[in-house]
Every structure is written in structure tokens, then in C-alpha cells.
Amino acid sequence: MPPLLKEKVSLFELQKLLTHSTPQMTQRYARLHDETLRKASDLAGALFGQIQEKCAPLAEALRLWYD
């Protein structure tokens, strides 16, 4: 993995630094590993799960209100 990605530089920032015209070109050169993508997906899933958990009481109240 490129050192800049290890230092948590965003793909957008890396794209601009490398003067790539598209994010796809940056992704091609960044060679993101499946493991890195899996970890990002797991993190996103966990965050969405937390949001859903915290919003459950509000969702239930709205459901009861509109039923």
C-alpha cells in the first residue's frame, strides 16, 4: 500500500497530489488491497449499525405516531 494511504491521506487528496484527472486512475495506482477494502467496509457497517441502534427509539416513536 502506498505510504500516503497508510498515513490516512484521503483518496481525493492523493488524486490531487498526483494530478490524476479521475479517482479511478488514482485507485488503479493506489493498488488498494482487498483486506484494506474489507476493513473499510466493516468499519462502515459498524458505524451504520451504531446509527441504526441510536435511532431505533425515534423510529419506533414515529411508527407509533403515524399508525
PQR file of N, CA, C, O and H, with PARSE charges and radii, in Angstrom:
ATOM      1  N   MET A   1       0.848  -1.173   0.000 -0.4000 1.5000
ATOM      2  CA  MET A   1       0.000   0.000   0.000 -0.0000 2.0000
ATOM      3  C   MET A   1       0.895   1.238   0.000  0.5500 1.7000
ATOM      4  O   MET A   1       1.899   1.280   0.711 -0.5500 1.4000
ATOM      5  N   PRO A   2       0.534   2.241  -0.793 -0.5600 1.5000
ATOM      6  CA  PRO A   2       1.349   3.457  -0.823  0.2800 2.0000
ATOM      7  C   PRO A   2       1.422   4.114   0.551  0.5500 1.7000
ATOM      8  O   PRO A   2       0.431   4.128   1.280 -0.5500 1.4000
ATOM      9  N   PRO A   3       2.581   4.657   0.913 -0.5600 1.5000
ATOM     10  CA  PRO A   3       2.755   5.262   2.233  0.2800 2.0000
ATOM     11  C   PRO A   3       1.729   6.351   2.550  0.5500 1.7000
ATOM     12  O   PRO A   3       1.304   6.471   3.699 -0.5500 1.4000
ATOM     13  N   LEU A   4       1.328   7.141   1.564 -0.4000 1.5000
ATOM     14  CA  LEU A   4       0.352   8.200   1.845 -0.0000 2.0000
ATOM     15  C   LEU A   4      -0.982   7.628   2.304  0.5500 1.7000
ATOM     16  O   LEU A   4      -1.647   8.213   3.159 -0.5500 1.4000
ATOM     17  H   LEU A   4       1.674   7.043   0.631  0.4000 1.0000
ATOM     18  N   LEU A   5      -1.379   6.489   1.742 -0.4000 1.5000
ATOM     19  CA  LEU A   5      -2.629   5.884   2.182 -0.0000 2.0000
ATOM     20  C   LEU A   5      -2.501   5.323   3.590  0.5500 1.7000
ATOM     21  O   LEU A   5      -3.460   5.339   4.361 -0.5500 1.4000
ATOM     22  H   LEU A   5      -0.839   6.014   1.047  0.4000 1.0000
ATOM     23  N   LYS A   6      -1.311   4.826   3.926 -0.4000 1.5000
ATOM     24  CA  LYS A   6      -1.097   4.339   5.287 -0.0000 2.0000
ATOM     25  C   LYS A   6      -1.194   5.483   6.296  0.5500 1.7000
ATOM     26  O   LYS A   6      -1.566   5.270   7.450 -0.5500 1.4000
ATOM     27  H   LYS A   6      -0.531   4.813   3.300  0.4000 1.0000
ATOM     28  N   GLU A   7      -0.859   6.690   5.857 -0.4000 1.5000
ATOM     29  CA  GLU A   7      -0.907   7.858   6.739 -0.0000 2.0000
ATOM     30  C   GLU A   7      -2.278   8.519   6.731  0.5500 1.7000
ATOM     31  O   GLU A   7      -2.439   9.628   7.241 -0.5500 1.4000
ATOM     32  H   GLU A   7      -0.557   6.863   4.919  0.4000 1.0000
ATOM     33  N   LYS A   8      -3.265   7.844   6.155 -0.4000 1.5000
ATOM     34  CA  LYS A   8      -4.654   8.290   6.149 -0.0000 2.0000
ATOM     35  C   LYS A   8      -4.885   9.555   5.328  0.5500 1.7000
ATOM     36  O   LYS A   8      -5.711  10.395   5.685 -0.5500 1.4000
ATOM     37  H   LYS A   8      -3.135   6.943   5.741  0.4000 1.0000
ATOM     38  N   VAL A   9      -4.158   9.683   4.237 -0.4000 1.5000
ATOM     39  CA  VAL A   9      -4.438  10.733   3.272 -0.0000 2.0000
ATOM     40  C   VAL A   9      -5.607  10.224   2.442  0.5500 1.7000
ATOM     41  O   VAL A   9      -5.583   9.083   1.981 -0.5500 1.4000
ATOM     42  H   VAL A   9      -3.487   9.001   3.946  0.4000 1.0000
ATOM     43  N   SER A  10      -6.626  11.048   2.243 -0.4000 1.5000
ATOM     44  CA  SER A  10      -7.808  10.594   1.513 -0.0000 2.0000
ATOM     45  C   SER A  10      -7.467  10.342   0.052  0.5500 1.7000
ATOM     46  O   SER A  10      -6.496  10.878  -0.483 -0.5500 1.4000
ATOM     47  H   SER A  10      -6.645  11.976   2.617  0.4000 1.0000
ATOM     48  N   LEU A  11      -8.284   9.521  -0.571 -0.4000 1.5000
ATOM     49  CA  LEU A  11      -8.093   9.237  -1.980 -0.0000 2.0000
ATOM     50  C   LEU A  11      -8.208  10.520  -2.805  0.5500 1.7000
ATOM     51  O   LEU A  11      -7.477  10.705  -3.778 -0.5500 1.4000
ATOM     52  H   LEU A  11      -9.073   9.086  -0.136  0.4000 1.0000
ATOM     53  N   PHE A  12      -9.121  11.396  -2.415 -0.4000 1.5000
ATOM     54  CA  PHE A  12      -9.278  12.679  -3.106 -0.0000 2.0000
ATOM     55  C   PHE A  12      -7.994  13.503  -3.005  0.5500 1.7000
ATOM     56  O   PHE A  12      -7.535  14.063  -4.001 -0.5500 1.4000
ATOM     57  H   PHE A  12      -9.715  11.245  -1.625  0.4000 1.0000
ATOM     58  N   GLU A  13      -7.420  13.578  -1.810 -0.4000 1.5000
ATOM     59  CA  GLU A  13      -6.173  14.328  -1.625 -0.0000 2.0000
ATOM     60  C   GLU A  13      -5.041  13.715  -2.450  0.5500 1.7000
ATOM     61  O   GLU A  13      -4.251  14.423  -3.074 -0.5500 1.4000
ATOM     62  H   GLU A  13      -7.793  13.124  -1.002  0.4000 1.0000
ATOM     63  N   LEU A  14      -4.984  12.384  -2.437 -0.4000 1.5000
ATOM     64  CA  LEU A  14      -3.958  11.694  -3.206 -0.0000 2.0000
ATOM     65  C   LEU A  14      -4.155  11.953  -4.703  0.5500 1.7000
ATOM     66  O   LEU A  14      -3.186  12.160  -5.434 -0.5500 1.4000
ATOM     67  H   LEU A  14      -5.626  11.809  -1.930  0.4000 1.0000
ATOM     68  N   GLN A  15      -5.400  11.939  -5.148 -0.4000 1.5000
ATOM     69  CA  GLN A  15      -5.705  12.224  -6.551 -0.0000 2.0000
ATOM     70  C   GLN A  15      -5.181  13.604  -6.943  0.5500 1.7000
ATOM     71  O   GLN A  15      -4.565  13.769  -7.995 -0.5500 1.4000
ATOM     72  H   GLN A  15      -6.187  11.770  -4.554  0.4000 1.0000
ATOM     73  N   LYS A  16      -5.433  14.586  -6.088 -0.4000 1.5000
ATOM     74  CA  LYS A  16      -4.978  15.948  -6.396 -0.0000 2.0000
ATOM     75  C   LYS A  16      -3.453  16.050  -6.349  0.5500 1.7000
ATOM     76  O   LYS A  16      -2.848  16.718  -7.188 -0.5500 1.4000
ATOM     77  H   LYS A  16      -5.933  14.452  -5.233  0.4000 1.0000
ATOM     78  N   LEU A  17      -2.836  15.395  -5.377 -0.4000 1.5000
ATOM     79  CA  LEU A  17      -1.372  15.424  -5.283 -0.0000 2.0000
ATOM     80  C   LEU A  17      -0.707  14.811  -6.511  0.5500 1.7000
ATOM     81  O   LEU A  17       0.330  15.284  -6.976 -0.5500 1.4000
ATOM     82  H   LEU A  17      -3.327  14.853  -4.695  0.4000 1.0000
ATOM     83  N   LEU A  18      -1.321  13.751  -7.024 -0.4000 1.5000
ATOM     84  CA  LEU A  18      -0.752  13.061  -8.178 -0.0000 2.0000
ATOM     85  C   LEU A  18      -1.245  13.629  -9.504  0.5500 1.7000
ATOM     86  O   LEU A  18      -0.860  13.162 -10.576 -0.5500 1.4000
ATOM     87  H   LEU A  18      -2.164  13.366  -6.646  0.4000 1.0000
ATOM     88  N   THR A  19      -2.098  14.639  -9.416 -0.4000 1.5000
ATOM     89  CA  THR A  19      -2.712  15.308 -10.580 -0.0000 2.0000
ATOM     90  C   THR A  19      -3.422  14.339 -11.514  0.5500 1.7000
ATOM     91  O   THR A  19      -3.373  14.488 -12.735 -0.5500 1.4000
ATOM     92  H   THR A  19      -2.410  15.019  -8.546  0.4000 1.0000
ATOM     93  N   HIS A  20      -4.084  13.344 -10.927 -0.4000 1.5000
ATOM     94  CA  HIS A  20      -4.895  12.428 -11.715 -0.0000 2.0000
ATOM     95  C   HIS A  20      -6.217  13.108 -12.036  0.5500 1.7000
ATOM     96  O   HIS A  20      -6.776  13.822 -11.204 -0.5500 1.4000
ATOM     97  H   HIS A  20      -4.124  13.223  -9.935  0.4000 1.0000
ATOM     98  N   SER A  21      -6.708  12.883 -13.237 -0.4000 1.5000
ATOM     99  CA  SER A  21      -7.967  13.519 -13.639 -0.0000 2.0000
ATOM    100  C   SER A  21      -9.188  12.816 -13.066  0.5500 1.7000
ATOM    101  O   SER A  21     -10.250  13.427 -12.949 -0.5500 1.4000
ATOM    102  H   SER A  21      -6.254  12.303 -13.913  0.4000 1.0000
ATOM    103  N   THR A  22      -9.056  11.539 -12.707 -0.4000 1.5000
ATOM    104  CA  THR A  22     -10.199  10.792 -12.178 -0.0000 2.0000
ATOM    105  C   THR A  22      -9.795   9.989 -10.946  0.5500 1.7000
ATOM    106  O   THR A  22      -8.638   9.591 -10.805 -0.5500 1.4000
ATOM    107  H   THR A  22      -8.193  11.043 -12.802  0.4000 1.0000
ATOM    108  N   PRO A  23     -10.761   9.755 -10.054 -0.5600 1.5000
ATOM    109  CA  PRO A  23     -10.478   8.905  -8.891  0.2800 2.0000
ATOM    110  C   PRO A  23     -10.125   7.473  -9.312  0.5500 1.7000
ATOM    111  O   PRO A  23      -9.349   6.792  -8.642 -0.5500 1.4000
ATOM    112  N   GLN A  24     -10.706   7.029 -10.428 -0.4000 1.5000
ATOM    113  CA  GLN A  24     -10.435   5.666 -10.896 -0.0000 2.0000
ATOM    114  C   GLN A  24      -8.953   5.485 -11.207  0.5500 1.7000
ATOM    115  O   GLN A  24      -8.381   4.436 -10.909 -0.5500 1.4000
ATOM    116  H   GLN A  24     -11.337   7.581 -10.972  0.4000 1.0000
ATOM    117  N   MET A  25      -8.335   6.485 -11.794 -0.4000 1.5000
ATOM    118  CA  MET A  25      -6.904   6.376 -12.100 -0.0000 2.0000
ATOM    119  C   MET A  25      -6.099   6.287 -10.804  0.5500 1.7000
ATOM    120  O   MET A  25      -5.153   5.505 -10.709 -0.5500 1.4000
ATOM    121  H   MET A  25      -8.799   7.337 -12.036  0.4000 1.0000
ATOM    122  N   THR A  26      -6.476   7.087  -9.810 -0.4000 1.5000
ATOM    123  CA  THR A  26      -5.773   7.053  -8.529 -0.0000 2.0000
ATOM    124  C   THR A  26      -5.935   5.691  -7.874  0.5500 1.7000
ATOM    125  O   THR A  26      -4.978   5.136  -7.335 -0.5500 1.4000
ATOM    126  H   THR A  26      -7.244   7.722  -9.887  0.4000 1.0000
ATOM    127  N   GLN A  27      -7.151   5.153  -7.923 -0.4000 1.5000
ATOM    128  CA  GLN A  27      -7.391   3.831  -7.343 -0.0000 2.0000
ATOM    129  C   GLN A  27      -6.535   2.771  -8.034  0.5500 1.7000
ATOM    130  O   GLN A  27      -5.992   1.880  -7.380 -0.5500 1.4000
ATOM    131  H   GLN A  27      -7.929   5.603  -8.362  0.4000 1.0000
ATOM    132  N   ARG A  28      -6.418   2.869  -9.337 -0.4000 1.5000
ATOM    133  CA  ARG A  28      -5.620   1.898 -10.081 -0.0000 2.0000
ATOM    134  C   ARG A  28      -4.180   1.913  -9.586  0.5500 1.7000
ATOM    135  O   ARG A  28      -3.573   0.859  -9.394 -0.5500 1.4000
ATOM    136  H   ARG A  28      -6.859   3.593  -9.868  0.4000 1.0000
ATOM    137  N   TYR A  29      -3.639   3.099  -9.381 -0.4000 1.5000
ATOM    138  CA  TYR A  29      -2.246   3.204  -8.959 -0.0000 2.0000
ATOM    139  C   TYR A  29      -2.077   2.980  -7.455  0.5500 1.7000
ATOM    140  O   TYR A  29      -1.002   2.586  -7.003 -0.5500 1.4000
ATOM    141  H   TYR A  29      -4.132   3.955  -9.537  0.4000 1.0000
ATOM    142  N   ALA A  30      -3.102   3.224  -6.707 -0.4000 1.5000
ATOM    143  CA  ALA A  30      -3.006   3.036  -5.256 -0.0000 2.0000
ATOM    144  C   ALA A  30      -2.934   1.560  -4.887  0.5500 1.7000
ATOM    145  O   ALA A  30      -2.418   1.203  -3.827 -0.5500 1.4000
ATOM    146  H   ALA A  30      -3.975   3.545  -7.075  0.4000 1.0000
ATOM    147  N   ARG A  31      -3.452   0.706  -5.759 -0.4000 1.5000
ATOM    148  CA  ARG A  31      -3.431  -0.742  -5.523 -0.0000 2.0000
ATOM    149  C   ARG A  31      -4.009  -1.099  -4.154  0.5500 1.7000
ATOM    150  O   ARG A  31      -3.365  -1.759  -3.339 -0.5500 1.4000
ATOM    151  H   ARG A  31      -3.871   0.996  -6.620  0.4000 1.0000
ATOM    152  N   LEU A  32      -5.232  -0.649  -3.929 -0.4000 1.5000
ATOM    153  CA  LEU A  32      -5.871  -0.946  -2.656 -0.0000 2.0000
ATOM    154  C   LEU A  32      -6.067  -2.453  -2.522  0.5500 1.7000
ATOM    155  O   LEU A  32      -6.606  -3.102  -3.419 -0.5500 1.4000
ATOM    156  H   LEU A  32      -5.756  -0.113  -4.591  0.4000 1.0000
ATOM    157  N   HIS A  33      -5.641  -2.981  -1.431 -0.4000 1.5000
ATOM    158  CA  HIS A  33      -5.743  -4.408  -1.193 -0.0000 2.0000
ATOM    159  C   HIS A  33      -7.151  -4.770  -0.735  0.5500 1.7000
ATOM    160  O   HIS A  33      -7.848  -3.959  -0.125 -0.5500 1.4000
ATOM    161  H   HIS A  33      -5.203  -2.454  -0.703  0.4000 1.0000
ATOM    162  N   ASP A  34      -7.555  -5.987  -1.035 -0.4000 1.5000
ATOM    163  CA  ASP A  34      -8.867  -6.465  -0.616 -0.0000 2.0000
ATOM    164  C   ASP A  34      -9.039  -6.337   0.894  0.5500 1.7000
ATOM    165  O   ASP A  34     -10.119  -5.989   1.371 -0.5500 1.4000
ATOM    166  H   ASP A  34      -6.990  -6.646  -1.531  0.4000 1.0000
ATOM    167  N   GLU A  35      -7.991  -6.613   1.634 -0.4000 1.5000
ATOM    168  CA  GLU A  35      -8.058  -6.540   3.099 -0.0000 2.0000
ATOM    169  C   GLU A  35      -8.365  -5.115   3.553  0.5500 1.7000
ATOM    170  O   GLU A  35      -9.156  -4.912   4.474 -0.5500 1.4000
ATOM    171  H   GLU A  35      -7.114  -6.896   1.246  0.4000 1.0000
ATOM    172  N   THR A  36      -7.747  -4.137   2.914 -0.4000 1.5000
ATOM    173  CA  THR A  36      -7.992  -2.736   3.248 -0.0000 2.0000
ATOM    174  C   THR A  36      -9.441  -2.380   2.970  0.5500 1.7000
ATOM    175  O   THR A  36     -10.093  -1.721   3.780 -0.5500 1.4000
ATOM    176  H   THR A  36      -7.104  -4.301   2.166  0.4000 1.0000
ATOM    177  N   LEU A  37      -9.940  -2.815   1.826 -0.4000 1.5000
ATOM    178  CA  LEU A  37     -11.329  -2.537   1.473 -0.0000 2.0000
ATOM    179  C   LEU A  37     -12.293  -3.245   2.423  0.5500 1.7000
ATOM    180  O   LEU A  37     -13.328  -2.691   2.792 -0.5500 1.4000
ATOM    181  H   LEU A  37      -9.410  -3.350   1.168  0.4000 1.0000
ATOM    182  N   ARG A  38     -11.948  -4.472   2.816 -0.4000 1.5000
ATOM    183  CA  ARG A  38     -12.808  -5.209   3.748 -0.0000 2.0000
ATOM    184  C   ARG A  38     -12.882  -4.495   5.083  0.5500 1.7000
ATOM    185  O   ARG A  38     -13.953  -4.386   5.679 -0.5500 1.4000
ATOM    186  H   ARG A  38     -11.107  -4.922   2.516  0.4000 1.0000
ATOM    187  N   LYS A  39     -11.733  -4.006   5.556 -0.4000 1.5000
ATOM    188  CA  LYS A  39     -11.709  -3.291   6.831 -0.0000 2.0000
ATOM    189  C   LYS A  39     -12.543  -2.017   6.745  0.5500 1.7000
ATOM    190  O   LYS A  39     -13.262  -1.683   7.687 -0.5500 1.4000
ATOM    191  H   LYS A  39     -10.862  -4.094   5.072  0.4000 1.0000
ATOM    192  N   ALA A  40     -12.454  -1.308   5.629 -0.4000 1.5000
ATOM    193  CA  ALA A  40     -13.255  -0.093   5.446 -0.0000 2.0000
ATOM    194  C   ALA A  40     -14.738  -0.436   5.430  0.5500 1.7000
ATOM    195  O   ALA A  40     -15.551   0.276   6.019 -0.5500 1.4000
ATOM    196  H   ALA A  40     -11.870  -1.579   4.864  0.4000 1.0000
ATOM    197  N   SER A  41     -15.085  -1.517   4.761 -0.4000 1.5000
ATOM    198  CA  SER A  41     -16.479  -1.958   4.717 -0.0000 2.0000
ATOM    199  C   SER A  41     -16.974  -2.363   6.102  0.5500 1.7000
ATOM    200  O   SER A  41     -18.094  -2.028   6.487 -0.5500 1.4000
ATOM    201  H   SER A  41     -14.425  -2.095   4.283  0.4000 1.0000
ATOM    202  N   ASP A  42     -16.149  -3.075   6.841 -0.4000 1.5000
ATOM    203  CA  ASP A  42     -16.515  -3.473   8.205 -0.0000 2.0000
ATOM    204  C   ASP A  42     -16.738  -2.251   9.086  0.5500 1.7000
ATOM    205  O   ASP A  42     -17.687  -2.209   9.869 -0.5500 1.4000
ATOM    206  H   ASP A  42     -15.239  -3.348   6.529  0.4000 1.0000
ATOM    207  N   LEU A  43     -15.864  -1.260   8.958 -0.4000 1.5000
ATOM    208  CA  LEU A  43     -15.999  -0.041   9.746 -0.0000 2.0000
ATOM    209  C   LEU A  43     -17.293   0.686   9.389  0.5500 1.7000
ATOM    210  O   LEU A  43     -18.029   1.121  10.275 -0.5500 1.4000
ATOM    211  H   LEU A  43     -15.094  -1.295   8.322  0.4000 1.0000
ATOM    212  N   ALA A  44     -17.568   0.815   8.095 -0.4000 1.5000
ATOM    213  CA  ALA A  44     -18.798   1.477   7.661 -0.0000 2.0000
ATOM    214  C   ALA A  44     -20.019   0.724   8.185  0.5500 1.7000
ATOM    215  O   ALA A  44     -20.978   1.340   8.651 -0.5500 1.4000
ATOM    216  H   ALA A  44     -16.971   0.462   7.376  0.4000 1.0000
ATOM    217  N   GLY A  45     -19.985  -0.596   8.109 -0.4000 1.5000
ATOM    218  CA  GLY A  45     -21.095  -1.397   8.621 -0.0000 2.0000
ATOM    219  C   GLY A  45     -21.308  -1.193  10.111  0.5500 1.7000
ATOM    220  O   GLY A  45     -22.443  -1.087  10.575 -0.5500 1.4000
ATOM    221  H   GLY A  45     -19.206  -1.096   7.731  0.4000 1.0000
ATOM    222  N   ALA A  46     -20.214  -1.138  10.859 -0.4000 1.5000
ATOM    223  CA  ALA A  46     -20.310  -0.923  12.305 -0.0000 2.0000
ATOM    224  C   ALA A  46     -20.879   0.457  12.612  0.5500 1.7000
ATOM    225  O   ALA A  46     -21.708   0.607  13.510 -0.5500 1.4000
ATOM    226  H   ALA A  46     -19.292  -1.224  10.482  0.4000 1.0000
ATOM    227  N   LEU A  47     -20.433   1.462  11.865 -0.4000 1.5000
ATOM    228  CA  LEU A  47     -20.945   2.820  12.087 -0.0000 2.0000
ATOM    229  C   LEU A  47     -22.437   2.906  11.770  0.5500 1.7000
ATOM    230  O   LEU A  47     -23.201   3.507  12.525 -0.5500 1.4000
ATOM    231  H   LEU A  47     -19.760   1.340  11.135  0.4000 1.0000
ATOM    232  N   PHE A  48     -22.848   2.306  10.654 -0.4000 1.5000
ATOM    233  CA  PHE A  48     -24.271   2.315  10.317 -0.0000 2.0000
ATOM    234  C   PHE A  48     -25.087   1.553  11.359  0.5500 1.7000
ATOM    235  O   PHE A  48     -26.212   1.937  11.678 -0.5500 1.4000
ATOM    236  H   PHE A  48     -22.227   1.817  10.041  0.4000 1.0000
ATOM    237  N   GLY A  49     -24.518   0.481  11.881 -0.4000 1.5000
ATOM    238  CA  GLY A  49     -25.193  -0.274  12.936 -0.0000 2.0000
ATOM    239  C   GLY A  49     -25.394   0.574  14.184  0.5500 1.7000
ATOM    240  O   GLY A  49     -26.456   0.526  14.804 -0.5500 1.4000
ATOM    241  H   GLY A  49     -23.604   0.169  11.622  0.4000 1.0000
ATOM    242  N   GLN A  50     -24.381   1.349  14.554 -0.4000 1.5000
ATOM    243  CA  GLN A  50     -24.494   2.229  15.724 -0.0000 2.0000
ATOM    244  C   GLN A  50     -25.548   3.302  15.499  0.5500 1.7000
ATOM    245  O   GLN A  50     -26.326   3.621  16.398 -0.5500 1.4000
ATOM    246  H   GLN A  50     -23.518   1.388  14.050  0.4000 1.0000
ATOM    247  N   ILE A  51     -25.566   3.854  14.295 -0.4000 1.5000
ATOM    248  CA  ILE A  51     -26.558   4.878  13.977 -0.0000 2.0000
ATOM    249  C   ILE A  51     -27.958   4.287  14.052  0.5500 1.7000
ATOM    250  O   ILE A  51     -28.865   4.887  14.629 -0.5500 1.4000
ATOM    251  H   ILE A  51     -24.934   3.595  13.565  0.4000 1.0000
ATOM    252  N   GLN A  52     -28.127   3.112  13.468 -0.4000 1.5000
ATOM    253  CA  GLN A  52     -29.432   2.457  13.486 -0.0000 2.0000
ATOM    254  C   GLN A  52     -29.872   2.172  14.918  0.5500 1.7000
ATOM    255  O   GLN A  52     -31.039   2.357  15.264 -0.5500 1.4000
ATOM    256  H   GLN A  52     -27.391   2.625  12.999  0.4000 1.0000
ATOM    257  N   GLU A  53     -28.936   1.722  15.745 -0.4000 1.5000
ATOM    258  CA  GLU A  53     -29.225   1.428  17.147 -0.0000 2.0000
ATOM    259  C   GLU A  53     -29.697   2.677  17.889  0.5500 1.7000
ATOM    260  O   GLU A  53     -30.675   2.640  18.636 -0.5500 1.4000
ATOM    261  H   GLU A  53     -27.988   1.572  15.464  0.4000 1.0000
ATOM    262  N   LYS A  54     -28.986   3.783  17.669 -0.4000 1.5000
ATOM    263  CA  LYS A  54     -29.314   5.020  18.374 -0.0000 2.0000
ATOM    264  C   LYS A  54     -30.613   5.636  17.869  0.5500 1.7000
ATOM    265  O   LYS A  54     -31.296   6.345  18.608 -0.5500 1.4000
ATOM    266  H   LYS A  54     -28.192   3.814  17.062  0.4000 1.0000
ATOM    267  N   CYS A  55     -30.955   5.366  16.611 -0.4000 1.5000
ATOM    268  CA  CYS A  55     -32.170   5.946  16.033 -0.0000 2.0000
ATOM    269  C   CYS A  55     -33.397   5.063  16.227  0.5500 1.7000
ATOM    270  O   CYS A  55     -34.512   5.492  15.929 -0.5500 1.4000
ATOM    271  H   CYS A  55     -30.401   4.789  16.011  0.4000 1.0000
ATOM    272  N   ALA A  56     -33.217   3.844  16.718 -0.4000 1.5000
ATOM    273  CA  ALA A  56     -34.325   2.902  16.862 -0.0000 2.0000
ATOM    274  C   ALA A  56     -35.464   3.475  17.714  0.5500 1.7000
ATOM    275  O   ALA A  56     -36.622   3.339  17.320 -0.5500 1.4000
ATOM    276  H   ALA A  56     -32.311   3.495  16.960  0.4000 1.0000
ATOM    277  N   PRO A  57     -35.192   4.109  18.862 -0.5600 1.5000
ATOM    278  CA  PRO A  57     -36.309   4.659  19.645  0.2800 2.0000
ATOM    279  C   PRO A  57     -37.086   5.737  18.884  0.5500 1.7000
ATOM    280  O   PRO A  57     -38.313   5.795  18.965 -0.5500 1.4000
ATOM    281  N   LEU A  58     -36.383   6.575  18.159 -0.4000 1.5000
ATOM    282  CA  LEU A  58     -37.052   7.610  17.371 -0.0000 2.0000
ATOM    283  C   LEU A  58     -37.879   6.977  16.257  0.5500 1.7000
ATOM    284  O   LEU A  58     -39.014   7.387  16.018 -0.5500 1.4000
ATOM    285  H   LEU A  58     -35.386   6.529  18.093  0.4000 1.0000
ATOM    286  N   ALA A  59     -37.325   5.996  15.585 -0.4000 1.5000
ATOM    287  CA  ALA A  59     -38.052   5.312  14.518 -0.0000 2.0000
ATOM    288  C   ALA A  59     -39.306   4.655  15.058  0.5500 1.7000
ATOM    289  O   ALA A  59     -40.359   4.711  14.421 -0.5500 1.4000
ATOM    290  H   ALA A  59     -36.403   5.663  15.780  0.4000 1.0000
ATOM    291  N   GLU A  60     -39.210   4.039  16.214 -0.4000 1.5000
ATOM    292  CA  GLU A  60     -40.381   3.398  16.833 -0.0000 2.0000
ATOM    293  C   GLU A  60     -41.432   4.440  17.215  0.5500 1.7000
ATOM    294  O   GLU A  60     -42.624   4.231  16.991 -0.5500 1.4000
ATOM    295  H   GLU A  60     -38.355   3.994  16.731  0.4000 1.0000
ATOM    296  N   ALA A  61     -40.997   5.551  17.786 -0.4000 1.5000
ATOM    297  CA  ALA A  61     -41.941   6.621  18.154 -0.0000 2.0000
ATOM    298  C   ALA A  61     -42.650   7.161  16.915  0.5500 1.7000
ATOM    299  O   ALA A  61     -43.858   7.399  16.944 -0.5500 1.4000
ATOM    300  H   ALA A  61     -40.029   5.721  17.969  0.4000 1.0000
ATOM    301  N   LEU A  62     -41.917   7.352  15.845 -0.4000 1.5000
ATOM    302  CA  LEU A  62     -42.540   7.834  14.601 -0.0000 2.0000
ATOM    303  C   LEU A  62     -43.512   6.814  14.030  0.5500 1.7000
ATOM    304  O   LEU A  62     -44.577   7.171  13.526 -0.5500 1.4000
ATOM    305  H   LEU A  62     -40.936   7.159  15.821  0.4000 1.0000
ATOM    306  N   ARG A  63     -43.138   5.545  14.112 -0.4000 1.5000
ATOM    307  CA  ARG A  63     -44.024   4.497  13.621 -0.0000 2.0000
ATOM    308  C   ARG A  63     -45.339   4.496  14.400  0.5500 1.7000
ATOM    309  O   ARG A  63     -46.419   4.395  13.818 -0.5500 1.4000
ATOM    310  H   ARG A  63     -42.273   5.255  14.521  0.4000 1.0000
ATOM    311  N   LEU A  64     -45.231   4.609  15.726 -0.4000 1.5000
ATOM    312  CA  LEU A  64     -46.423   4.639  16.560 -0.0000 2.0000
ATOM    313  C   LEU A  64     -47.251   5.886  16.297  0.5500 1.7000
ATOM    314  O   LEU A  64     -48.481   5.824  16.292 -0.5500 1.4000
ATOM    315  H   LEU A  64     -44.353   4.691  16.199  0.4000 1.0000
ATOM    316  N   TRP A  65     -46.599   7.000  16.083 -0.4000 1.5000
ATOM    317  CA  TRP A  65     -47.291   8.250  15.830 -0.0000 2.0000
ATOM    318  C   TRP A  65     -48.126   8.185  14.546  0.5500 1.7000
ATOM    319  O   TRP A  65     -49.260   8.662  14.492 -0.5500 1.4000
ATOM    320  H   TRP A  65     -45.600   7.049  16.087  0.4000 1.0000
ATOM    321  N   TYR A  66     -47.530   7.581  13.521 -0.4000 1.5000
ATOM    322  CA  TYR A  66     -48.208   7.558  12.215 -0.0000 2.0000
ATOM    323  C   TYR A  66     -49.112   6.345  12.009  0.5500 1.7000
ATOM    324  O   TYR A  66     -49.811   6.268  10.999 -0.5500 1.4000
ATOM    325  H   TYR A  66     -46.609   7.193  13.565  0.4000 1.0000
ATOM    326  N   ASP A  67     -49.111   5.402  12.942 -0.4000 1.5000
ATOM    327  CA  ASP A  67     -50.001   4.226  12.804 -0.0000 2.0000
ATOM    328  C   ASP A  67     -51.392   4.524  13.236  0.5500 1.7000
ATOM    329  O   ASP A  67     -52.256   3.649  13.183 -0.5500 1.4000
ATOM    330  H   ASP A  67     -48.542   5.464  13.762  0.4000 1.0000
TER
END
